[in-house]
Amino acid sequence: MSRERDVEIWARELDGGARAVVLLNRGENAARAEVTWDLLGGSRRDTALLRDLWERQDIGPRREGYDLTLAPHSAALLKATRDNSARA
């Protein structure tokens, strides 16, 4: 778990090695939330395939991490899977 001001990031490993990531804004104002792959046990040099589970949309490959702005008292639920095809 990581917390910066009113933003919390929770992560858990799933079967197969992917990670479920919850980004939570507990504040009264919109806030930027950022998750980096080293926070999830990887490296900032890694590339991960991201999917927004609540929106049911692929975000696509992201290198180093991902950030978004959360509305007050809102959350996002993501799935991050290491992209082994990006390694050369």
C-alpha positions, 0 to 999 in steps of 0.5 A: 500500500502507498499513500500520498496525501489523500490518494491511496494505492493498493495492489495484490498479485493475481493468479498468473502473476498479474497485479490488481491495482486500486487507486483511491482518492479519499479527498474533497478535491480531484487528485493525481494518482500514479502507480509505478511498476517498482511499487508493484514489485517490478522495475521502472524499466518494465512495460506492463499491459494495463486494463481498466476493469470497471470501464472494461477497456484496455489502456494498452502498454505503459512503460515505467508506470501510469497516472490519472486524475481521480475525481473527489471520493472516486477510485479506479481498478486496474489490472497490470500484466508484465509485457514480456514481448517488450523485452529485447 
